[in-house]
Amino acid sequence: MSNPYQALNVPPAANERGGFEVLRCAIIDGELHLTLRPVFNQPDDWGRLFAEVARQVAGAYAHQDRFPQAETLARISTAFEADMRNAPDHTSSVGPLGSP
């Protein structure tokens, strides 16, 4: 039997003020699966969303003393730019992954 899905909690502000989900990602057997809602009027807004996600990921790694924030942001940026220039053949594959 497979492991149960481990969903994240809804952000506290969403419970308080409402809103709507724009992106949900899951890693299943090492592959990225996602659903999205293309809500922005301009695609540039997705770039701003991804930049904010990168900043929050970097902050989380720094908070856990795993990597300095600046190093994490640089590594995310480098990987993003490389993948955008030369997309892998199988775009849903990610990893190796650490423990949740």
C-alpha positions as CSV (number, residue, x, y, z in Angstrom):
1,M,0.0,0.0,0.0
2,S,1.3,3.5,-0.8
3,N,2.0,6.1,1.8
4,P,-0.8,8.6,2.6
5,Y,-0.7,12.0,1.0
6,Q,0.9,14.6,3.3
7,A,-0.9,17.9,2.5
8,L,0.2,21.2,3.9
9,N,-2.0,23.3,6.1
10,V,-4.0,26.1,4.7
11,P,-2.2,29.4,5.4
12,P,-3.6,31.1,8.5
13,A,-4.4,34.3,6.7
14,A,-6.6,32.3,4.2
15,N,-8.6,30.8,7.1
16,E,-9.1,34.3,8.5
17,R,-9.7,36.3,5.3
18,G,-10.5,33.9,2.5
19,G,-8.9,33.9,-0.9
20,F,-8.2,31.2,-3.4
21,E,-5.5,28.7,-4.1
22,V,-3.4,29.3,-7.3
23,L,-0.9,26.5,-7.3
24,R,-0.7,23.0,-5.6
25,C,2.3,20.8,-6.1
26,A,3.0,17.3,-5.0
27,I,6.0,14.9,-5.3
28,I,4.7,11.4,-6.1
29,D,7.3,8.7,-6.6
30,G,9.9,11.4,-7.4
31,E,7.8,13.2,-10.0
32,L,6.3,16.6,-9.7
33,H,2.5,16.8,-10.2
34,L,0.6,20.0,-10.0
35,T,-2.7,21.8,-10.6
36,L,-2.9,25.5,-11.1
37,R,-5.4,28.2,-11.6
38,P,-4.2,30.8,-14.2
39,V,-5.7,33.8,-12.4
40,F,-3.2,36.5,-13.3
41,N,-4.0,38.9,-16.1
42,Q,-0.3,39.0,-17.1
43,P,2.1,36.1,-17.2
44,D,4.7,38.4,-15.5
45,D,2.8,38.0,-12.3
46,W,3.8,34.3,-12.2
47,G,7.4,35.5,-12.2
48,R,6.8,37.6,-9.2
49,L,5.0,34.7,-7.5
50,F,7.9,32.4,-8.1
51,A,10.3,35.0,-6.8
52,E,8.4,35.3,-3.6
53,V,8.3,31.5,-3.3
54,A,12.1,31.4,-3.7
55,R,12.5,34.0,-1.0
56,Q,10.3,32.1,1.4
57,V,12.1,28.8,0.6
58,A,15.4,30.5,1.3
59,G,14.1,31.8,4.5
60,A,12.9,28.4,5.6
61,Y,16.3,26.8,4.8
62,A,18.0,29.5,6.7
63,H,15.7,29.1,9.7
64,Q,16.5,25.4,9.8
65,D,20.2,26.2,9.6
66,R,20.5,24.1,6.4
67,F,21.8,26.8,4.0
68,P,22.4,30.5,4.2
69,Q,19.6,32.5,2.7
70,A,21.7,34.1,0.0
71,E,23.2,30.8,-1.1
72,T,19.8,29.2,-1.3
73,L,18.5,32.1,-3.5
74,A,21.5,31.9,-5.8
75,R,21.2,28.1,-6.2
76,I,17.4,28.4,-6.9
77,S,18.1,31.1,-9.4
78,T,20.9,29.2,-11.2
79,A,18.7,26.0,-11.4
80,F,15.7,27.9,-12.6
81,E,17.7,29.7,-15.3
82,A,19.3,26.5,-16.5
83,D,16.0,24.6,-16.7
84,M,14.4,27.5,-18.6
85,R,17.2,27.5,-21.1
86,N,17.4,23.7,-21.5
87,A,14.2,22.1,-20.4
88,P,14.7,18.4,-19.5
89,D,13.1,15.8,-21.7
90,H,10.8,14.7,-18.8
91,T,9.7,17.9,-17.1
92,S,7.9,16.3,-14.2
93,S,10.9,14.5,-12.7
94,V,12.5,16.1,-9.7
95,G,14.9,15.0,-7.0
96,P,16.6,13.5,-5.2
97,L,14.3,14.6,-2.5
98,G,14.9,15.0,1.2
99,S,12.5,13.9,3.9
100,P,9.4,16.1,4.4
